[in-house]
Amino acid sequence: MTTLHITVGDREQLREDALQFVQAAETDTLDDQDGTATLQFGTYDDLVDSLTPLRLELIQAIAEHAPKSMREAARLVDRDVSDVHSDLKHLETLGVLELKEGGPGGAMQPIVPFDRIEMHIDYPLINDIDGDEASVSA
């Protein structure tokens, strides 16, 4: 089973993780993560803007039905082809799916290379003050 892990973290951590990934790629020390990949968003708002309910429905429909074209994917979710095309391009940029050439008549075929998506959202309710969690007193 292949899993996409989606996390939300602060931008500084995201930048640091990206730098470590690039350094590991340059020295060729990347480990095989047993069929997992990670997508990290800087903020909760970034996550919500990128993975809307309509896009999640589209991802699931593609994973379940393996459409041969963008047009067929649009029919699966009963949406306009141009809107689905835009969503598919965005999801491809994020690495959530792939668009492969070779569908019927040269169509681009959307492929979700994951069996599962797991999301971890750290959503602090109280701001961190000087490295300690703020306390609420009554």
ROMAR-75811 format. One record per residue: residue in three letters; z, y, x of N, C-alpha, C, O in turn; residue number from 1. Coordinates in nm, 4 decimals, decimal comma. Layout:
<atoms>
+------+----------+----------+----------+----------+----------+----------+----------+----------+----------+----------+----------+----------+------+
! fike !     n_up !  n_north !   n_east !    ca_up ! ca_north !  ca_east !     c_up !  c_north !   c_east !     o_up !  o_north !   o_east ! sedo !
+------+----------+----------+----------+----------+----------+----------+----------+----------+----------+----------+----------+----------+------+
!  ALA !        Z !        Y !        X !        Z !        Y !        X !        Z !        Y !        X !        Z !        Y !        X !  NUM !
...
+------+----------+----------+----------+----------+----------+----------+----------+----------+----------+----------+----------+----------+------+
</atoms>
This chain:
<atoms>
+------+----------+----------+----------+----------+----------+----------+----------+----------+----------+----------+----------+----------+------+
! fike !     n_up !  n_north !   n_east !    ca_up ! ca_north !  ca_east !     c_up !  c_north !   c_east !     o_up !  o_north !   o_east ! sedo !
+------+----------+----------+----------+----------+----------+----------+----------+----------+----------+----------+----------+----------+------+
!  MET !   0,0000 !  -0,1179 !   0,0842 !   0,0000 !   0,0000 !   0,0000 !   0,0000 !   0,1243 !   0,0888 !   0,0736 !   0,1317 !   0,1872 !    1 !
!  THR !  -0,0824 !   0,2203 !   0,0531 !  -0,0857 !   0,3466 !   0,1264 !  -0,0203 !   0,4545 !   0,0423 !  -0,0463 !   0,4659 !  -0,0775 !    2 !
!  THR !   0,0649 !   0,5335 !   0,1061 !   0,1437 !   0,6337 !   0,0354 !   0,1218 !   0,7709 !   0,0970 !   0,1196 !   0,7864 !   0,2191 !    3 !
!  LEU !   0,1059 !   0,8699 !   0,0104 !   0,1026 !   1,0086 !   0,0530 !   0,2391 !   1,0679 !   0,0233 !   0,2802 !   1,0741 !  -0,0926 !    4 !
!  HIS !   0,3095 !   1,1115 !   0,1264 !   0,4389 !   1,1777 !   0,1105 !   0,4144 !   1,3270 !   0,1060 !   0,3524 !   1,3834 !   0,1962 !    5 !
!  ILE !   0,4632 !   1,3909 !   0,0012 !   0,4493 !   1,5352 !  -0,0131 !   0,5877 !   1,5954 !  -0,0039 !   0,6794 !   1,5550 !  -0,0754 !    6 !
!  THR !   0,6019 !   1,6928 !   0,0852 !   0,7310 !   1,7574 !   0,1049 !   0,7152 !   1,9086 !   0,0967 !   0,6054 !   1,9629 !   0,1090 !    7 !
!  VAL !   0,8266 !   1,9734 !   0,0760 !   0,8316 !   2,1194 !   0,0784 !   0,9346 !   2,1570 !   0,1829 !   1,0492 !   2,1123 !   0,1772 !    8 !
!  GLY !   0,8941 !   2,2386 !   0,2778 !   0,9852 !   2,2804 !   0,3828 !   0,9592 !   2,4251 !   0,4183 !   0,8639 !   2,4864 !   0,3703 !    9 !
!  ASP !   1,0448 !   2,4784 !   0,5024 !   1,0246 !   2,6178 !   0,5385 !   0,9053 !   2,6328 !   0,6320 !   0,8675 !   2,5388 !   0,7020 !   10 !
!  ARG !   0,8477 !   2,7499 !   0,6321 !   0,7248 !   2,7745 !   0,7092 !   0,7454 !   2,7547 !   0,8584 !   0,6545 !   2,7078 !   0,9269 !   11 !
!  GLU !   0,8609 !   2,7888 !   0,9099 !   0,8869 !   2,7721 !   1,0530 !   0,8851 !   2,6243 !   1,0907 !   0,8291 !   2,5864 !   1,1935 !   12 !
!  GLN !   0,9464 !   2,5416 !   1,0071 !   0,9453 !   2,3972 !   1,0322 !   0,8029 !   2,3428 !   1,0200 !   0,7616 !   2,2581 !   1,0992 !   13 !
!  LEU !   0,7295 !   2,3905 !   0,9226 !   0,5910 !   2,3493 !   0,9049 !   0,5082 !   2,3831 !   1,0277 !   0,4283 !   2,3010 !   1,0729 !   14 !
!  ARG !   0,5262 !   2,5028 !   1,0824 !   0,4544 !   2,5464 !   1,2014 !   0,4918 !   2,4586 !   1,3208 !   0,4050 !   2,4182 !   1,3982 !   15 !
!  GLU !   0,6209 !   2,4293 !   1,3353 !   0,6683 !   2,3460 !   1,4456 !   0,6133 !   2,2032 !   1,4348 !   0,5717 !   2,1449 !   1,5350 !   16 !
!  ASP !   0,6133 !   2,1475 !   1,3142 !   0,5589 !   2,0134 !   1,2935 !   0,4096 !   2,0083 !   1,3265 !   0,3619 !   1,9124 !   1,3871 !   17 !
!  ALA !   0,3363 !   2,1129 !   1,2859 !   0,1927 !   2,1174 !   1,3146 !   0,1671 !   2,1244 !   1,4649 !   0,0757 !   2,0593 !   1,5155 !   18 !
!  LEU !   0,2473 !   2,2027 !   1,5359 !   0,2331 !   2,2128 !   1,6810 !   0,2606 !   2,0785 !   1,7475 !   0,1874 !   2,0384 !   1,8380 !   19 !
!  GLN !   0,3643 !   2,0092 !   1,7042 !   0,3958 !   1,8777 !   1,7601 !   0,2838 !   1,7784 !   1,7314 !   0,2511 !   1,6953 !   1,8161 !   20 !
!  PHE !   0,2247 !   1,7870 !   1,6115 !   0,1149 !   1,6972 !   1,5770 !  -0,0048 !   1,7204 !   1,6683 !  -0,0657 !   1,6253 !   1,7171 !   21 !
!  VAL !  -0,0384 !   1,8476 !   1,6912 !  -0,1518 !   1,8815 !   1,7786 !  -0,1248 !   1,8333 !   1,9208 !  -0,2136 !   1,7771 !   1,9850 !   22 !
!  GLN !  -0,0038 !   1,8547 !   1,9702 !   0,0305 !   1,8099 !   2,1050 !   0,0225 !   1,6585 !   2,1151 !  -0,0265 !   1,6060 !   2,2151 !   23 !
!  ALA !   0,0693 !   1,5878 !   2,0138 !   0,0623 !   1,4416 !   2,0148 !  -0,0829 !   1,3942 !   2,0102 !  -0,1192 !   1,2970 !   2,0763 !   24 !
!  ALA !  -0,1653 !   1,4634 !   1,9320 !  -0,3069 !   1,4260 !   1,9234 !  -0,3768 !   1,4468 !   2,0568 !  -0,4610 !   1,3664 !   2,0968 !   25 !
!  GLU !  -0,3413 !   1,5563 !   2,1263 !  -0,4034 !   1,5846 !   2,2555 !  -0,3644 !   1,4818 !   2,3609 !  -0,4440 !   1,4503 !   2,4494 !   26 !
!  THR !  -0,2430 !   1,4297 !   2,3520 !  -0,1979 !   1,3299 !   2,4496 !  -0,2177 !   1,1878 !   2,3969 !  -0,1825 !   1,0905 !   2,4636 !   27 !
!  ASP !  -0,2741 !   1,1769 !   2,2773 !  -0,3048 !   1,0477 !   2,2156 !  -0,1804 !   0,9604 !   2,2020 !  -0,1834 !   0,8420 !   2,2356 !   28 !
!  THR !  -0,0710 !   1,0184 !   2,1527 !   0,0514 !   0,9417 !   2,1339 !   0,0899 !   0,9290 !   1,9869 !   0,2067 !   0,9062 !   1,9554 !   29 !
!  LEU !  -0,0071 !   0,9436 !   1,8964 !   0,0224 !   0,9307 !   1,7551 !   0,0476 !   0,7849 !   1,7202 !  -0,0243 !   0,6961 !   1,7660 !   30 !
!  ASP !   0,1489 !   0,7609 !   1,6398 !   0,1804 !   0,6258 !   1,5953 !   0,1137 !   0,6002 !   1,4618 !   0,0932 !   0,6924 !   1,3829 !   31 !
!  ASP !   0,0796 !   0,4732 !   1,4364 !   0,0327 !   0,4344 !   1,3047 !   0,1539 !   0,4335 !   1,2132 !   0,2533 !   0,3673 !   1,2431 !   32 !
!  GLN !   0,1472 !   0,5056 !   1,1028 !   0,2629 !   0,5212 !   1,0160 !   0,2648 !   0,4201 !   0,9020 !   0,3161 !   0,4506 !   0,7944 !   33 !
!  ASP !   0,2102 !   0,3011 !   0,9231 !   0,2137 !   0,1959 !   0,8217 !   0,1572 !   0,2408 !   0,6875 !   0,2199 !   0,2194 !   0,5837 !   34 !
!  GLY !   0,0407 !   0,3021 !   0,6885 !  -0,0251 !   0,3403 !   0,5645 !   0,0364 !   0,4588 !   0,4945 !   0,0264 !   0,4701 !   0,3724 !   35 !
!  THR !   0,0997 !   0,5476 !   0,5685 !   0,1548 !   0,6672 !   0,5061 !   0,0930 !   0,7913 !   0,5686 !   0,0509 !   0,7905 !   0,6842 !   36 !
!  ALA !   0,0888 !   0,8952 !   0,4915 !   0,0448 !   1,0262 !   0,5390 !   0,1400 !   1,1282 !   0,4785 !   0,2028 !   1,1018 !   0,3760 !   37 !
!  THR !   0,1506 !   1,2440 !   0,5414 !   0,2416 !   1,3465 !   0,4927 !   0,1659 !   1,4765 !   0,4711 !   0,0853 !   1,5181 !   0,5542 !   38 !
!  LEU !   0,1931 !   1,5388 !   0,3595 !   0,1404 !   1,6707 !   0,3267 !   0,2609 !   1,7599 !   0,3017 !   0,3396 !   1,7338 !   0,2107 !   39 !
!  GLN !   0,2760 !   1,8648 !   0,3817 !   0,3918 !   1,9522 !   0,3678 !   0,3478 !   2,0905 !   0,3230 !   0,2560 !   2,1499 !   0,3796 !   40 !
!  PHE !   0,4149 !   2,1400 !   0,2209 !   0,3922 !   2,2746 !   0,1723 !   0,5050 !   2,3637 !   0,2212 !   0,6187 !   2,3184 !   0,2347 !   41 !
!  GLY !   0,4746 !   2,4902 !   0,2478 !   0,5740 !   2,5835 !   0,2970 !   0,6766 !   2,6221 !   0,1925 !   0,7936 !   2,6433 !   0,2246 !   42 !
!  THR !   0,6333 !   2,6313 !   0,0670 !   0,7242 !   2,6699 !  -0,0406 !   0,6948 !   2,5871 !  -0,1645 !   0,5891 !   2,5254 !  -0,1774 !   43 !
!  TYR !   0,7902 !   2,5877 !  -0,2538 !   0,7726 !   2,5199 !  -0,3823 !   0,6541 !   2,5813 !  -0,4572 !   0,5761 !   2,5091 !  -0,5194 !   44 !
!  ASP !   0,6405 !   2,7138 !  -0,4516 !   0,5286 !   2,7803 !  -0,5189 !   0,3944 !   2,7327 !  -0,4654 !   0,2998 !   2,7156 !  -0,5421 !   45 !
!  ASP !   0,3851 !   2,7111 !  -0,3332 !   0,2611 !   2,6584 !  -0,2745 !   0,2284 !   2,5211 !  -0,3331 !   0,1131 !   2,4923 !  -0,3651 !   46 !
!  LEU !   0,3304 !   2,4370 !  -0,3467 !   0,3116 !   2,3036 !  -0,4040 !   0,2610 !   2,3135 !  -0,5470 !   0,1620 !   2,2497 !  -0,5828 !   47 !
!  VAL !   0,3285 !   2,3932 !  -0,6285 !   0,2929 !   2,4067 !  -0,7696 !   0,1530 !   2,4663 !  -0,7863 !   0,0795 !   2,4264 !  -0,8767 !   48 !
!  ASP !   0,1156 !   2,5608 !  -0,7007 !  -0,0173 !   2,6212 !  -0,7088 !  -0,1272 !   2,5214 !  -0,6698 !  -0,2373 !   2,5254 !  -0,7248 !   49 !
!  SER !  -0,0975 !   2,4335 !  -0,5762 !  -0,1987 !   2,3405 !  -0,5267 !  -0,2086 !   2,2117 !  -0,6076 !  -0,3182 !   2,1597 !  -0,6284 !   50 !
!  LEU !  -0,0957 !   2,1603 !  -0,6530 !  -0,0948 !   2,0339 !  -0,7268 !  -0,0541 !   2,0588 !  -0,8713 !   0,0552 !   2,0223 !  -0,9147 !   51 !
!  THR !  -0,1447 !   2,1214 !  -0,9435 !  -0,1215 !   2,1507 !  -1,0843 !  -0,1246 !   2,0213 !  -1,1647 !  -0,1755 !   1,9201 !  -1,1167 !   52 !
!  PRO !  -0,0711 !   2,0233 !  -1,2855 !  -0,0791 !   1,9029 !  -1,3694 !  -0,2234 !   1,8537 !  -1,3891 !  -0,2472 !   1,7330 !  -1,3911 !   53 !
!  LEU !  -0,3193 !   1,9457 !  -1,4036 !  -0,4588 !   1,9042 !  -1,4196 !  -0,5115 !   1,8346 !  -1,2941 !  -0,5860 !   1,7370 !  -1,3038 !   54 !
!  ARG !  -0,4735 !   1,8839 !  -1,1777 !  -0,5178 !   1,8214 !  -1,0528 !  -0,4517 !   1,6855 !  -1,0334 !  -0,5159 !   1,5914 !  -0,9866 !   55 !
!  LEU !  -0,3246 !   1,6745 !  -1,0688 !  -0,2576 !   1,5443 !  -1,0588 !  -0,3208 !   1,4430 !  -1,1532 !  -0,3366 !   1,3262 !  -1,1177 !   56 !
!  GLU !  -0,3571 !   1,4872 !  -1,2735 !  -0,4258 !   1,3995 !  -1,3685 !  -0,5605 !   1,3546 !  -1,3115 !  -0,5987 !   1,2384 !  -1,3259 !   57 !
!  LEU !  -0,6317 !   1,4463 !  -1,2473 !  -0,7605 !   1,4151 !  -1,1854 !  -0,7443 !   1,3125 !  -1,0727 !  -0,8215 !   1,2172 !  -1,0632 !   58 !
!  ILE !  -0,6441 !   1,3329 !  -0,9882 !  -0,6177 !   1,2393 !  -0,8778 !  -0,5912 !   1,1001 !  -0,9335 !  -0,6461 !   1,0018 !  -0,8838 !   59 !
!  GLN !  -0,5076 !   1,0914 !  -1,0361 !  -0,4730 !   0,9621 !  -1,0947 !  -0,5954 !   0,8953 !  -1,1577 !  -0,6147 !   0,7746 !  -1,1425 !   60 !
!  ALA !  -0,6771 !   0,9718 !  -1,2272 !  -0,7974 !   0,9152 !  -1,2898 !  -0,8930 !   0,8608 !  -1,1845 !  -0,9529 !   0,7549 !  -1,2039 !   61 !
!  ILE !  -0,9078 !   0,9320 !  -1,0736 !  -0,9962 !   0,8857 !  -0,9663 !  -0,9408 !   0,7591 !  -0,9025 !  -1,0156 !   0,6650 !  -0,8759 !   62 !
!  ALA !  -0,8103 !   0,7562 !  -0,8779 !  -0,7481 !   0,6381 !  -0,8178 !  -0,7623 !   0,5161 !  -0,9082 !  -0,7864 !   0,4057 !  -0,8594 !   63 !
!  GLU !  -0,7478 !   0,5346 !  -1,0387 !  -0,7527 !   0,4231 !  -1,1330 !  -0,8942 !   0,3744 !  -1,1627 !  -0,9168 !   0,2543 !  -1,1775 !   64 !
!  HIS !  -0,9905 !   0,4680 !  -1,1716 !  -1,1232 !   0,4316 !  -1,2220 !  -1,2352 !   0,4368 !  -1,1191 !  -1,3464 !   0,3923 !  -1,1477 !   65 !
!  ALA !  -1,2088 !   0,4902 !  -0,9999 !  -1,3080 !   0,4969 !  -0,8918 !  -1,4447 !   0,5470 !  -0,9393 !  -1,5432 !   0,4738 !  -0,9301 !   66 !
!  PRO !  -1,4521 !   0,6704 !  -0,9896 !  -1,5812 !   0,7226 !  -1,0350 !  -1,6799 !   0,7339 !  -0,9191 !  -1,6406 !   0,7519 !  -0,8038 !   67 !
!  LYS !  -1,8074 !   0,7232 !  -0,9516 !  -1,9131 !   0,7263 !  -0,8500 !  -1,9639 !   0,8667 !  -0,8202 !  -2,0441 !   0,8856 !  -0,7288 !   68 !
!  SER !  -1,9173 !   0,9660 !  -0,8971 !  -1,9635 !   1,1029 !  -0,8766 !  -1,8596 !   1,2015 !  -0,9301 !  -1,7667 !   1,1642 !  -1,0018 !   69 !
!  MET !  -1,8782 !   1,3287 !  -0,8930 !  -1,7919 !   1,4342 !  -0,9466 !  -1,8099 !   1,4461 !  -1,0973 !  -1,7137 !   1,4680 !  -1,1709 !   70 !
!  ARG !  -1,9330 !   1,4315 !  -1,1420 !  -1,9627 !   1,4412 !  -1,2848 !  -1,8884 !   1,3321 !  -1,3627 !  -1,8325 !   1,3580 !  -1,4693 !   71 !
!  GLU !  -1,8886 !   1,2112 !  -1,3088 !  -1,8172 !   1,1018 !  -1,3738 !  -1,6656 !   1,1279 !  -1,3729 !  -1,5968 !   1,0956 !  -1,4698 !   72 !
!  ALA !  -1,6143 !   1,1852 !  -1,2656 !  -1,4722 !   1,2205 !  -1,2585 !  -1,4390 !   1,3242 !  -1,3659 !  -1,3347 !   1,3157 !  -1,4307 !   73 !
!  ALA !  -1,5269 !   1,4209 !  -1,3844 !  -1,5054 !   1,5237 !  -1,4870 !  -1,5013 !   1,4609 !  -1,6260 !  -1,4209 !   1,5010 !  -1,7101 !   74 !
!  ARG !  -1,5876 !   1,3627 !  -1,6503 !  -1,5870 !   1,2947 !  -1,7807 !  -1,4565 !   1,2184 !  -1,8025 !  -1,4050 !   1,2130 !  -1,9142 !   75 !
!  LEU !  -1,4039 !   1,1599 !  -1,6964 !  -1,2788 !   1,0836 !  -1,7094 !  -1,1629 !   1,1694 !  -1,7588 !  -1,0774 !   1,1220 !  -1,8337 !   76 !
!  VAL !  -1,1602 !   1,2956 !  -1,7167 !  -1,0497 !   1,3852 !  -1,7551 !  -1,0911 !   1,4861 !  -1,8614 !  -1,0141 !   1,5756 !  -1,8964 !   77 !
!  ASP !  -1,2147 !   1,4711 !  -1,9132 !  -1,2661 !   1,5575 !  -2,0193 !  -1,2550 !   1,7054 !  -1,9824 !  -1,1986 !   1,7864 !  -2,0560 !   78 !
!  ARG !  -1,3119 !   1,7377 !  -1,8640 !  -1,3104 !   1,8757 !  -1,8152 !  -1,4494 !   1,9173 !  -1,7705 !  -1,5366 !   1,8330 !  -1,7490 !   79 !
!  ASP !  -1,4694 !   2,0462 !  -1,7569 !  -1,5950 !   2,1030 !  -1,7116 !  -1,6229 !   2,0595 !  -1,5672 !  -1,5323 !   2,0601 !  -1,4838 !   80 !
!  VAL !  -1,7468 !   2,0223 !  -1,5380 !  -1,7836 !   1,9730 !  -1,4052 !  -1,7576 !   2,0782 !  -1,2968 !  -1,7107 !   2,0437 !  -1,1884 !   81 !
!  SER !  -1,7868 !   2,2036 !  -1,3238 !  -1,7670 !   2,3066 !  -1,2206 !  -1,6183 !   2,3245 !  -1,1882 !  -1,5830 !   2,3480 !  -1,0727 !   82 !
!  ASP !  -1,5312 !   2,3136 !  -1,2887 !  -1,3873 !   2,3235 !  -1,2641 !  -1,3382 !   2,2034 !  -1,1829 !  -1,2583 !   2,2185 !  -1,0904 !   83 !
!  VAL !  -1,3860 !   2,0857 !  -1,2178 !  -1,3482 !   1,9639 !  -1,1447 !  -1,4007 !   1,9709 !  -1,0017 !  -1,3310 !   1,9316 !  -0,9082 !   84 !
!  HIS !  -1,5224 !   2,0202 !  -0,9842 !  -1,5791 !   2,0354 !  -0,8505 !  -1,4890 !   2,1235 !  -0,7638 !  -1,4594 !   2,0898 !  -0,6492 !   85 !
!  SER !  -1,4463 !   2,2359 !  -0,8196 !  -1,3575 !   2,3276 !  -0,7477 !  -1,2253 !   2,2590 !  -0,7116 !  -1,1767 !   2,2718 !  -0,5993 !   86 !
!  ASP !  -1,1683 !   2,1866 !  -0,8071 !  -1,0431 !   2,1150 !  -0,7812 !  -1,0609 !   2,0071 !  -0,6746 !  -0,9748 !   1,9901 !  -0,5882 !   87 !
!  LEU !  -1,1717 !   1,9348 !  -0,6805 !  -1,1964 !   1,8296 !  -0,5819 !  -1,2111 !   1,8875 !  -0,4412 !  -1,1600 !   1,8300 !  -0,3452 !   88 !
!  LYS !  -1,2795 !   1,9994 !  -0,4284 !  -1,2938 !   2,0640 !  -0,2973 !  -1,1567 !   2,1074 !  -0,2440 !  -1,1279 !   2,0912 !  -0,1254 !   89 !
!  HIS !  -1,0729 !   2,1622 !  -0,3318 !  -0,9384 !   2,2036 !  -0,2907 !  -0,8562 !   2,0823 !  -0,2469 !  -0,7894 !   2,0863 !  -0,1435 !   90 !
!  LEU !  -0,8611 !   1,9760 !  -0,3243 !  -0,7852 !   1,8553 !  -0,2917 !  -0,8371 !   1,7888 !  -0,1640 !  -0,7599 !   1,7286 !  -0,0894 !   91 !
!  GLU !  -0,9671 !   1,7997 !  -0,1393 !  -1,0226 !   1,7473 !  -0,0144 !  -0,9693 !   1,8275 !   0,1041 !  -0,9339 !   1,7701 !   0,2071 !   92 !
!  THR !  -0,9638 !   1,9591 !   0,0900 !  -0,9115 !   2,0442 !   0,1959 !  -0,7665 !   2,0087 !   0,2281 !  -0,7260 !   2,0120 !   0,3443 !   93 !
!  LEU !  -0,6886 !   1,9750 !   0,1261 !  -0,5492 !   1,9356 !   0,1465 !  -0,5352 !   1,7954 !   0,2076 !  -0,4306 !   1,7613 !   0,2629 !   94 !
!  GLY !  -0,6411 !   1,7153 !   0,1970 !  -0,6349 !   1,5786 !   0,2480 !  -0,5850 !   1,4783 !   0,1455 !  -0,5498 !   1,3658 !   0,1808 !   95 !
!  VAL !  -0,5818 !   1,5178 !   0,0194 !  -0,5345 !   1,4297 !  -0,0862 !  -0,6428 !   1,3294 !  -0,1260 !  -0,6123 !   1,2182 !  -0,1691 !   96 !
!  LEU !  -0,7681 !   1,3689 !  -0,1115 !  -0,8793 !   1,2795 !  -0,1409 !  -0,9949 !   1,3090 !  -0,0466 !  -0,9941 !   1,4072 !   0,0276 !   97 !
!  GLU !  -1,0942 !   1,2210 !  -0,0518 !  -1,2136 !   1,2366 !   0,0314 !  -1,3353 !   1,2459 !  -0,0595 !  -1,3380 !   1,1868 !  -0,1674 !   98 !
!  LEU !  -1,4354 !   1,3203 !  -0,0154 !  -1,5631 !   1,3263 !  -0,0869 !  -1,6672 !   1,2618 !   0,0029 !  -1,6995 !   1,3139 !   0,1097 !   99 !
!  LYS !  -1,7191 !   1,1485 !  -0,0408 !  -1,8145 !   1,0714 !   0,0383 !  -1,9536 !   1,0852 !  -0,0210 !  -1,9721 !   1,0831 !  -0,1427 !  100 !
!  GLU !  -2,0513 !   1,0995 !   0,0682 !  -2,1901 !   1,1012 !   0,0237 !  -2,2320 !   0,9594 !  -0,0108 !  -2,1753 !   0,8628 !   0,0403 !  101 !
!  GLY !  -2,3308 !   0,9475 !  -0,0969 !  -2,3851 !   0,8158 !  -0,1257 !  -2,3647 !   0,7677 !  -0,2669 !  -2,3916 !   0,6516 !  -0,2977 !  102 !
!  GLY !  -2,3177 !   0,8551 !  -0,3531 !  -2,3072 !   0,8172 !  -0,4936 !  -2,4468 !   0,8121 !  -0,5548 !  -2,5452 !   0,8337 !  -0,4840 !  103 !
!  PRO !  -2,4577 !   0,7841 !  -0,6838 !  -2,5883 !   0,7765 !  -0,7501 !  -2,6672 !   0,9061 !  -0,7336 !  -2,6162 !   1,0143 !  -0,7627 !  104 !
!  GLY !  -2,7896 !   0,8953 !  -0,6875 !  -2,8750 !   1,0128 !  -0,6695 !  -2,8245 !   1,1083 !  -0,5633 !  -2,8561 !   1,2272 !  -0,5680 !  105 !
!  GLY !  -2,7472 !   1,0597 !  -0,4679 !  -2,6946 !   1,1440 !  -0,3612 !  -2,5689 !   1,2207 !  -0,3999 !  -2,5282 !   1,3135 !  -0,3300 !  106 !
!  ALA !  -2,5080 !   1,1822 !  -0,5103 !  -2,3868 !   1,2506 !  -0,5571 !  -2,2703 !   1,2284 !  -0,4601 !  -2,2642 !   1,1281 !  -0,3890 !  107 !
!  MET !  -2,1792 !   1,3243 !  -0,4599 !  -2,0565 !   1,3107 !  -0,3812 !  -1,9579 !   1,2276 !  -0,4625 !  -1,9307 !   1,2571 !  -0,5789 !  108 !
!  GLN !  -1,9048 !   1,1233 !  -0,3991 !  -1,8106 !   1,0351 !  -0,4666 !  -1,6681 !   1,0684 !  -0,4240 !  -1,6370 !   1,0629 !  -0,3050 !  109 !
!  PRO !  -1,5801 !   1,1029 !  -0,5193 !  -1,4403 !   1,1290 !  -0,4841 !  -1,3655 !   0,9976 !  -0,4647 !  -1,3770 !   0,9053 !  -0,5453 !  110 !
!  ILE !  -1,2891 !   0,9912 !  -0,3568 !  -1,2127 !   0,8700 !  -0,3258 !  -1,0696 !   0,9111 !  -0,2923 !  -1,0472 !   0,9969 !  -0,2069 !  111 !
!  VAL !  -0,9749 !   0,8503 !  -0,3588 !  -0,8334 !   0,8716 !  -0,3285 !  -0,7895 !   0,7548 !  -0,2401 !  -0,7836 !   0,6409 !  -0,2863 !  112 !
!  PRO !  -0,7585 !   0,7828 !  -0,1127 !  -0,7255 !   0,6740 !  -0,0208 !  -0,5792 !   0,6296 !  -0,0270 !  -0,5310 !   0,5612 !   0,0633 !  113 !
!  PHE !  -0,5094 !   0,6682 !  -0,1327 !  -0,3678 !   0,6351 !  -0,1467 !  -0,3448 !   0,5570 !  -0,2751 !  -0,4168 !   0,5739 !  -0,3735 !  114 !
!  ASP !  -0,2436 !   0,4717 !  -0,2726 !  -0,2030 !   0,3978 !  -0,3922 !  -0,0889 !   0,4680 !  -0,4645 !  -0,0613 !   0,4418 !  -0,5816 !  115 !
!  ARG !  -0,0241 !   0,5570 !  -0,3924 !   0,0984 !   0,6176 !  -0,4441 !   0,1193 !   0,7550 !  -0,3808 !   0,0819 !   0,7782 !  -0,2659 !  116 !
!  ILE !   0,1793 !   0,8448 !  -0,4574 !   0,2227 !   0,9748 !  -0,4056 !   0,3732 !   0,9841 !  -0,4284 !   0,4221 !   0,9627 !  -0,5393 !  117 !
!  GLU !   0,4449 !   1,0161 !  -0,3220 !   0,5888 !   1,0384 !  -0,3326 !   0,6162 !   1,1833 !  -0,2940 !   0,5665 !   1,2317 !  -0,1923 !  118 !
!  MET !   0,6957 !   1,2522 !  -0,3758 !   0,7269 !   1,3922 !  -0,3492 !   0,8756 !   1,4076 !  -0,3206 !   0,9605 !   1,3514 !  -0,3898 !  119 !
!  HIS !   0,9042 !   1,4844 !  -0,2181 !   1,0420 !   1,5210 !  -0,1864 !   1,0481 !   1,6723 !  -0,1874 !   0,9796 !   1,7397 !  -0,1105 !  120 !
!  ILE !   1,1314 !   1,7240 !  -0,2758 !   1,1428 !   1,8691 !  -0,2886 !   1,2876 !   1,9085 !  -0,2633 !   1,3775 !   1,8698 !  -0,3380 !  121 !
!  ASP !   1,3090 !   1,9848 !  -0,1587 !   1,4402 !   2,0414 !  -0,1304 !   1,4392 !   2,1806 !  -0,1911 !   1,3707 !   2,2699 !  -0,1412 !  122 !
!  TYR !   1,5133 !   2,1990 !  -0,2963 !   1,5123 !   2,3251 !  -0,3700 !   1,6542 !   2,3801 !  -0,3762 !   1,7256 !   2,3586 !  -0,4742 !  123 !
!  PRO !   1,6956 !   2,4523 !  -0,2695 !   1,8329 !   2,5041 !  -0,2667 !   1,8574 !   2,6016 !  -0,3811 !   1,7750 !   2,6886 !  -0,4093 !  124 !
!  LEU !   1,9706 !   2,5856 !  -0,4454 !   2,0064 !   2,6748 !  -0,5554 !   2,0849 !   2,7956 !  -0,5083 !   2,0897 !   2,8983 !  -0,5760 !  125 !
!  ILE !   2,1463 !   2,7825 !  -0,3918 !   2,2238 !   2,8915 !  -0,3347 !   2,1713 !   2,9156 !  -0,1944 !   2,1541 !   2,8215 !  -0,1169 !  126 !
!  ASN !   2,1456 !   3,0418 !  -0,1617 !   2,0930 !   3,0741 !  -0,0290 !   2,1928 !   3,0382 !   0,0794 !   2,3140 !   3,0491 !   0,0610 !  127 !
!  ASP !   2,1398 !   2,9956 !   0,1916 !   2,2185 !   2,9630 !   0,3095 !   2,2583 !   3,0948 !   0,3765 !   2,1717 !   3,1754 !   0,4104 !  128 !
!  ILE !   2,3875 !   3,1168 !   0,3956 !   2,4364 !   3,2398 !   0,4587 !   2,4970 !   3,2045 !   0,5933 !   2,5943 !   3,1294 !   0,6003 !  129 !
!  ASP !   2,4397 !   3,2586 !   0,7009 !   2,4890 !   3,2346 !   0,8368 !   2,5038 !   3,0864 !   0,8691 !   2,6000 !   3,0462 !   0,9347 !  130 !
!  GLY !   2,4084 !   3,0049 !   0,8230 !   2,4114 !   2,8624 !   0,8566 !   2,5049 !   2,7816 !   0,7698 !   2,5045 !   2,6589 !   0,7799 !  131 !
!  ASP !   2,5862 !   2,8443 !   0,6839 !   2,6749 !   2,7724 !   0,5944 !   2,6271 !   2,7965 !   0,4527 !   2,5753 !   2,9031 !   0,4195 !  132 !
!  GLU !   2,6456 !   2,6949 !   0,3703 !   2,6071 !   2,7138 !   0,2300 !   2,7062 !   2,8090 !   0,1651 !   2,8273 !   2,7993 !   0,1852 !  133 !
!  ALA !   2,6518 !   2,9011 !   0,0871 !   2,7372 !   2,9971 !   0,0176 !   2,8170 !   2,9255 !  -0,0898 !   2,7677 !   2,8317 !  -0,1525 !  134 !
!  SER !   2,9359 !   2,9682 !  -0,1103 !   3,0164 !   2,9080 !  -0,2144 !   3,0289 !   3,0069 !  -0,3307 !   3,0236 !   3,1286 !  -0,3134 !  135 !
!  VAL !   3,0453 !   2,9504 !  -0,4462 !   3,0597 !   3,0316 !  -0,5649 !   3,2050 !   3,0241 !  -0,6072 !   3,2605 !   2,9152 !  -0,6220 !  136 !
!  SER !   3,2666 !   3,1398 !  -0,6268 !   3,4069 !   3,1394 !  -0,6718 !   3,4145 !   3,2008 !  -0,8100 !   3,3393 !   3,2918 !  -0,8447 !  137 !
!  ALA !   3,5066 !   3,1485 !  -0,8869 !   3,5210 !   3,1970 !  -1,0240 !   3,6369 !   3,2919 !  -1,0356 !   3,6643 !   3,3430 !  -1,1442 !  138 !
+------+----------+----------+----------+----------+----------+----------+----------+----------+----------+----------+----------+----------+------+
</atoms>
